[in-house]
């Protein structure tokens, strides 16, 4: 059987037409699209999930006066390492040239990664027919795919949660794919346009089966790692970062509505995003373990992973409730939930350590 055409592949939906929750856990708009493009290079899902296995630890960065500057996920190895970018093009205020370039790449059989100004793309959830000047001054980092074309239309792919039901026009053969006129993209492309294609990095893919031991070794070390000073900043990882986050929030030093410097987020939106992705990392692990031929021997780690996800989700829901009811300074009920998450995280890492030899063989 030959390879499927991009318009025939499954992306954000399963072959049964249901939303694919596993795909949603695979990082951001760029890394999920890497997954789609490399699926046909990897002959089993086990290897695909290995590519997205990464550190399970939070990281907090503070200045030397102990003022928090950032909360993030720590990364060991990115899925971006498994691809090589090519055909990179940028056009400023020149949508016709941008469309000409897309047409050429698509005619050559490429799938094109596109970055543009999404508030001016009609299918997108934040589409604004007449966006304000200050909004137009922003730079948008979102990436979506253009999969194919007709003489007049583009076939595109984005996360279905980003589609605007008022303007999204589905491709009738594959409901997760959109179809719209090339002209409908011109306003966005005139404001901002970048594109590129990717191809497999065969050297990195050759080493993919060896990724698991490296990730588990490093994530265990990071969970128990003491605070350190790097380039004039204090870095807290893993268990230490969870304790630090608890102290920062429970002390009232960082109310949930505090604006984060140099970011579009307030403290709540940043934490919600980071904690959601923190749980997603564990969901990737469950997908990997479930795809293993000896998954029955991994029940303990699957159960502790599920329990950790549950406790972090409960904590995130609590933060959402507090934020929506304008209780921006947290109380002891937050500390109780954070302690439950810490206990679940301890058990998760203990089960990794206990089963490390089996995990390294998956």
LUMVOSE-200283 format. One record per residue (C-alpha): residue number from 1; residue in three letters; x, y, z. Coordinates in Angstrom, 2 decimals, padded with zeros to 5 digits. Layout:
BEGIN
 senu vexke      px      py      pz
  NUM   ALA       X       Y       Z
...
REM end
This chain:
BEGIN
 senu vexke      px      py      pz
    1   UNK  000.00  000.00  000.00
    2   UNK  001.39  003.41 -000.93
    3   UNK  001.73  006.38  001.39
    4   UNK -001.43  008.34  002.06
    5   UNK -001.86  011.73  000.42
    6   UNK -001.82  014.55  003.03
    7   UNK -005.53  015.18  002.44
    8   UNK -006.29  011.54  003.35
    9   UNK -004.35  011.32  006.62
   10   UNK -005.73  011.37  010.16
   11   UNK -004.60  014.37  012.19
   12   UNK -006.60  015.73  015.12
   13   UNK -009.28  013.07  014.67
   14   UNK -009.07  009.30  014.95
   15   UNK -010.00  007.06  011.99
   16   UNK -013.39  006.69  013.74
   17   UNK -013.94  010.45  013.51
   18   UNK -013.47  011.19  017.23
   19   UNK -011.17  013.94  018.57
   20   UNK -007.75  012.45  019.28
   21   UNK -006.81  013.38  022.86
   22   UNK -003.36  011.82  022.51
   23   UNK -002.42  014.33  019.82
   24   UNK -003.42  017.25  022.04
   25   UNK -000.75  016.22  024.57
   26   UNK  002.08  016.40  022.04
   27   UNK  003.33  019.90  022.78
   28   UNK  002.55  023.06  020.83
   29   UNK  001.35  023.90  017.33
   30   UNK  004.79  023.26  015.83
   31   UNK  005.67  019.99  017.55
   32   UNK  002.25  018.44  016.93
   33   UNK  002.66  019.16  013.23
   34   UNK  006.10  017.53  013.34
   35   UNK  004.36  014.44  014.71
   36   UNK  001.93  014.40  011.79
   37   UNK  004.66  014.79  009.19
   38   UNK  006.94  012.11  010.67
   39   UNK  004.26  009.48  011.34
   40   UNK  004.83  007.98  007.90
   41   UNK  008.60  007.82  008.57
   42   UNK  008.17  005.82  011.78
   43   UNK  006.65  002.41  011.35
   44   UNK  005.07  002.18  014.82
   45   UNK  003.49  004.58  017.30
   46   UNK  005.94  003.47  019.99
   47   UNK  008.76  005.32  018.25
   48   UNK  006.55  008.35  017.61
   49   UNK  005.79  008.72  021.32
   50   UNK  009.45  008.29  022.23
   51   UNK  010.16  011.40  020.18
   52   UNK  007.85  013.42  022.44
   53   UNK  009.00  011.95  025.76
   54   UNK  010.70  014.71  027.73
   55   UNK  011.46  015.98  031.22
   56   UNK  008.52  015.76  033.66
   57   UNK  009.85  018.58  035.83
   58   UNK  008.87  022.16  036.45
   59   UNK  011.56  024.82  036.53
   60   UNK  011.42  028.17  038.34
   61   UNK  013.87  030.97  037.62
   62   UNK  014.46  033.77  040.16
   63   UNK  016.85  036.67  040.37
   64   UNK  019.45  036.79  043.13
   65   UNK  017.01  038.76  045.31
   66   UNK  014.67  035.73  045.12
   67   UNK  012.14  037.53  042.92
   68   UNK  010.46  035.02  040.57
   69   UNK  011.00  035.68  036.87
   70   UNK  009.57  032.63  035.14
   71   UNK  007.82  029.29  035.62
   72   UNK  008.33  026.79  032.81
   73   UNK  008.73  023.16  031.87
   74   UNK  012.29  021.95  031.66
   75   UNK  013.29  020.50  028.29
   76   UNK  015.90  017.81  027.69
   77   UNK  015.54  017.16  023.95
   78   UNK  013.08  018.75  021.54
   79   UNK  011.12  016.96  018.78
   80   UNK  012.52  019.70  016.54
   81   UNK  015.83  017.83  016.60
   82   UNK  014.30  015.09  014.44
   83   UNK  013.60  017.32  011.44
   84   UNK  015.55  019.61  009.14
   85   UNK  013.94  022.86  008.00
   86   UNK  014.17  023.92  004.38
   87   UNK  012.41  026.25  001.92
   88   UNK  012.32  029.05  004.50
   89   UNK  010.79  032.22  003.07
   90   UNK  009.63  035.56  004.47
   91   UNK  007.59  038.18  002.63
   92   UNK  006.71  041.61  003.98
   93   UNK  003.61  043.36  002.61
   94   UNK  003.65  041.08 -000.41
   95   UNK  000.84  038.53 -000.22
   96   UNK  000.90  037.78 -003.99
   97   UNK  004.53  036.62 -003.75
   98   UNK  003.71  034.61 -000.62
   99   UNK  000.89  032.82 -002.44
  100   UNK  003.09  032.23 -005.50
  101   UNK  005.70  030.59 -003.27
  102   UNK  003.09  028.41 -001.57
  103   UNK  001.74  027.32 -004.94
  104   UNK  005.23  026.33 -006.11
  105   UNK  006.01  024.36 -002.94
  106   UNK  002.67  022.56 -003.01
  107   UNK  003.10  021.72 -006.70
  108   UNK  006.41  020.08 -005.74
  109   UNK  004.61  017.81 -003.28
  110   UNK  005.55  019.67 -000.11
  111   UNK  003.40  020.25  002.96
  112   UNK  004.06  023.82  004.08
  113   UNK  004.33  025.15  007.63
  114   UNK  002.90  028.67  007.66
  115   UNK  003.23  031.45  010.21
  116   UNK  001.08  034.53  009.71
  117   UNK -001.12  037.00  011.58
  118   UNK -003.99  034.80  012.74
  119   UNK -006.40  037.57  013.73
  120   UNK -006.75  038.24  010.00
  121   UNK -007.27  034.60  008.97
  122   UNK -011.05  034.01  008.68
  123   UNK -011.05  030.38  009.84
  124   UNK -009.26  031.20  013.11
  125   UNK -010.96  031.54  016.50
  126   UNK -009.62  035.06  017.17
  127   UNK -010.46  036.41  013.70
  128   UNK -011.18  040.14  013.77
  129   UNK -012.72  041.67  010.68
  130   UNK -011.45  045.13  011.65
  131   UNK -008.66  044.66  014.19
  132   UNK -007.27  047.74  015.92
  133   UNK -003.88  049.17  014.96
  134   UNK -002.26  048.23  018.28
  135   UNK -003.40  044.66  017.74
  136   UNK -001.93  044.66  014.26
  137   UNK  001.43  045.73  015.68
  138   UNK  001.78  042.37  017.46
  139   UNK  003.80  039.47  016.06
  140   UNK  001.96  036.14  015.96
  141   UNK  003.90  032.93  016.60
  142   UNK  001.21  030.43  015.62
  143   UNK  001.95  027.78  012.97
  144   UNK -000.51  025.82  010.82
  145   UNK -000.17  023.60  007.74
  146   UNK -001.18  024.09  004.14
  147   UNK -001.61  020.59  002.73
  148   UNK -002.71  021.14 -000.86
  149   UNK -004.47  023.39 -003.33
  150   UNK -006.83  023.82 -006.24
  151   UNK -006.55  026.64 -008.74
  152   UNK -008.45  028.92 -006.38
  153   UNK -008.32  027.35 -002.89
  154   UNK -005.91  026.14 -000.22
  155   UNK -006.49  023.05  001.92
  156   UNK -005.21  023.80  005.43
  157   UNK -004.86  022.05  008.77
  158   UNK -005.02  023.50  012.27
  159   UNK -006.03  022.21  015.65
  160   UNK -009.81  021.85  015.48
  161   UNK -010.14  023.76  018.76
  162   UNK -008.84  026.82  016.85
  163   UNK -011.51  026.77  014.17
  164   UNK -014.08  029.56  014.14
  165   UNK -017.44  027.85  013.47
  166   UNK -018.80  030.99  011.85
  167   UNK -016.17  031.05  009.09
  168   UNK -014.52  027.61  008.99
  169   UNK -015.25  025.69  005.77
  170   UNK -014.47  021.98  006.13
  171   UNK -013.09  019.85  003.34
  172   UNK -015.99  017.45  002.84
  173   UNK -013.80  014.33  002.53
  174   UNK -011.86  014.96  005.77
  175   UNK -013.62  017.10  008.39
  176   UNK -010.45  018.10  010.26
  177   UNK -009.10  019.84  007.17
  178   UNK -010.32  023.25  006.03
  179   UNK -010.75  024.63  002.52
  180   UNK -010.86  028.32  001.70
  181   UNK -009.97  030.65 -001.13
  182   UNK -006.38  031.76 -001.53
  183   UNK -007.67  035.32 -001.57
  184   UNK -009.04  034.94  001.99
  185   UNK -005.46  034.63  003.29
  186   UNK -004.10  037.73  001.58
  187   UNK -004.89  040.22  004.34
  188   UNK -003.01  038.12  006.92
  189   UNK -000.11  037.39  004.56
  190   UNK  000.30  041.08  003.82
  191   UNK  000.76  041.76  007.50
  192   UNK  003.09  038.86  008.33
  193   UNK  004.22  035.81  006.39
  194   UNK  006.83  033.15  007.01
  195   UNK  006.89  029.60  005.73
  196   UNK  009.10  026.53  005.66
  197   UNK  009.00  022.81  005.02
  198   UNK  010.51  019.99  007.06
  199   UNK  012.20  016.74  006.18
  200   UNK  013.33  013.90  008.44
  201   UNK  016.72  014.18  010.10
  202   UNK  017.74  010.58  009.47
  203   UNK  020.78  010.70  011.77
  204   UNK  018.62  011.75  014.71
  205   UNK  015.86  009.28  013.86
  206   UNK  018.45  006.50  013.79
  207   UNK  019.23  007.26  017.45
  208   UNK  015.58  007.59  018.50
  209   UNK  015.35  004.11  020.11
  210   UNK  018.09  005.20  022.57
  211   UNK  016.24  008.32  023.69
  212   UNK  014.27  006.71  026.54
  213   UNK  017.19  005.87  028.90
  214   UNK  018.58  009.39  028.48
  215   UNK  015.25  011.05  029.33
  216   UNK  014.52  008.89  032.38
  217   UNK  018.04  009.30  033.78
  218   UNK  017.98  013.07  033.40
  219   UNK  014.41  013.54  034.67
  220   UNK  015.20  011.57  037.86
  221   UNK  018.29  013.69  038.47
  222   UNK  016.33  016.89  037.88
  223   UNK  013.54  015.98  040.30
  224   UNK  015.95  015.74  043.22
  225   UNK  018.35  018.43  042.00
  226   UNK  019.25  021.18  044.49
  227   UNK  018.84  024.84  043.58
  228   UNK  021.72  026.28  041.58
  229   UNK  022.91  029.67  040.32
  230   UNK  023.32  029.85  036.54
  231   UNK  024.34  033.07  034.73
  232   UNK  023.30  035.17  037.71
  233   UNK  019.87  033.55  038.19
  234   UNK  018.61  031.02  040.73
  235   UNK  017.15  027.89  039.11
  236   UNK  014.88  025.46  040.96
  237   UNK  013.93  022.12  039.43
  238   UNK  011.49  019.32  040.17
  239   UNK  010.61  018.83  043.81
  240   UNK  012.34  022.03  044.82
  241   UNK  010.40  023.97  042.17
  242   UNK  007.07  022.60  043.43
  243   UNK  007.89  023.65  046.98
  244   UNK  008.99  027.06  045.73
  245   UNK  005.80  027.51  043.73
  246   UNK  003.77  026.62  046.80
  247   UNK  005.65  029.19  048.87
  248   UNK  005.28  031.93  046.26
  249   UNK  001.54  031.47  045.82
  250   UNK  000.53  030.66  049.39
  251   UNK  002.48  033.64  050.73
  252   UNK  000.47  036.01  048.54
  253   UNK  003.67  037.28  046.92
  254   UNK  002.23  036.45  043.49
  255   UNK -001.55  037.02  043.23
  256   UNK -003.16  035.24  040.30
  257   UNK -003.99  038.49  038.50
  258   UNK -000.43  039.83  038.59
  259   UNK  000.85  040.71  035.11
  260   UNK  003.97  038.80  034.11
  261   UNK  006.68  041.21  032.88
  262   UNK  007.40  040.97  029.13
  263   UNK  004.65  038.37  028.65
  264   UNK  001.01  038.51  027.53
  265   UNK  000.06  036.41  030.57
  266   UNK -001.00  037.16  034.09
  267   UNK  000.12  034.68  036.75
  268   UNK -003.02  032.57  036.39
  269   UNK -002.90  032.16  032.60
  270   UNK  000.80  031.32  032.70
  271   UNK  000.30  028.72  035.44
  272   UNK -002.74  027.24  033.72
  273   UNK -000.77  026.77  030.50
  274   UNK  002.34  025.39  032.20
  275   UNK  000.46  022.99  034.49
  276   UNK -001.65  021.77  031.58
  277   UNK  001.49  020.97  029.59
  278   UNK  003.04  019.46  032.70
  279   UNK  000.20  016.92  032.75
  280   UNK  000.47  016.48  028.99
  281   UNK  004.05  015.26  029.37
  282   UNK  002.75  012.44  031.56
  283   UNK -000.02  011.66  029.06
  284   UNK  002.67  011.10  026.44
  285   UNK  004.32  008.64  028.83
  286   UNK  001.03  006.75  029.23
  287   UNK  000.65  006.59  025.44
  288   UNK  004.19  005.24  025.14
  289   UNK  003.72  002.65  027.90
  290   UNK  000.35  001.56  026.50
  291   UNK  001.90  001.01  023.07
  292   UNK  004.63 -001.19  024.55
  293   UNK  004.47 -004.94  023.94
  294   UNK  004.95 -005.61  027.66
  295   UNK  002.59 -002.95  029.01
  296   UNK  001.20 -005.32  031.67
  297   UNK  004.54 -005.21  033.48
  298   UNK  004.24 -001.40  033.66
  299   UNK  000.92 -001.17  035.50
  300   UNK  002.47  000.43  038.57
  301   UNK  004.05  003.30  036.66
  302   UNK  000.86  003.78  034.61
  303   UNK -001.22  004.03  037.80
  304   UNK  001.14  006.48  039.53
  305   UNK  001.27  008.56  036.34
  306   UNK -002.53  008.69  036.17
  307   UNK -002.73  009.66  039.84
  308   UNK -000.23  012.49  039.35
  309   UNK -002.21  013.78  036.36
  310   UNK -005.39  013.69  038.46
  311   UNK -003.88  015.70  041.32
  312   UNK -002.40  018.36  039.03
  313   UNK -005.70  018.65  037.18
  314   UNK -007.53  019.16  040.48
  315   UNK -005.04  021.87  041.39
  316   UNK -005.46  023.58  038.02
  317   UNK -009.26  023.49  038.34
  318   UNK -008.97  025.03  041.81
  319   UNK -006.82  027.87  040.44
  320   UNK -009.41  028.46  037.70
  321   UNK -012.24  028.64  040.24
  322   UNK -010.30  031.09  042.41
  323   UNK -009.46  033.26  039.42
  324   UNK -013.00  033.37  038.04
  325   UNK -014.38  034.32  041.46
  326   UNK -011.66  037.01  041.81
  327   UNK -009.99  035.33  044.77
  328   UNK -006.54  036.18  043.49
  329   UNK -004.65  035.61  046.74
  330   UNK -004.59  031.94  047.67
  331   UNK -005.33  030.34  051.04
  332   UNK -004.51  027.19  052.98
  333   UNK -006.91  025.21  050.80
  334   UNK -004.44  025.81  047.98
  335   UNK -001.57  024.44  050.08
  336   UNK -003.56  021.28  050.76
  337   UNK -004.07  020.70  047.04
  338   UNK -000.44  021.48  046.31
  339   UNK  000.67  019.00  048.98
  340   UNK -001.52  016.34  047.34
  341   UNK  000.12  017.08  044.00
  342   UNK  003.58  016.89  045.59
  343   UNK  002.79  013.53  047.20
  344   UNK  001.54  012.18  043.88
  345   UNK  004.65  013.53  042.16
  346   UNK  006.90  011.83  044.74
  347   UNK  005.14  008.51  044.12
  348   UNK  005.43  009.00  040.36
  349   UNK  009.19  009.51  040.49
  350   UNK  009.64  006.70  042.99
  351   UNK  007.87  004.35  040.59
  352   UNK  010.14  005.51  037.75
  353   UNK  013.19  004.79  039.89
  354   UNK  011.86  001.40  040.96
  355   UNK  011.02  000.32  037.39
  356   UNK  013.90  002.05  035.61
  357   UNK  015.37 -001.12  034.08
  358   UNK  012.02 -002.13  032.58
  359   UNK  011.33  001.41  031.36
  360   UNK  014.69  001.62  029.62
  361   UNK  013.80 -001.45  027.55
  362   UNK  010.49 -000.18  026.12
REM end
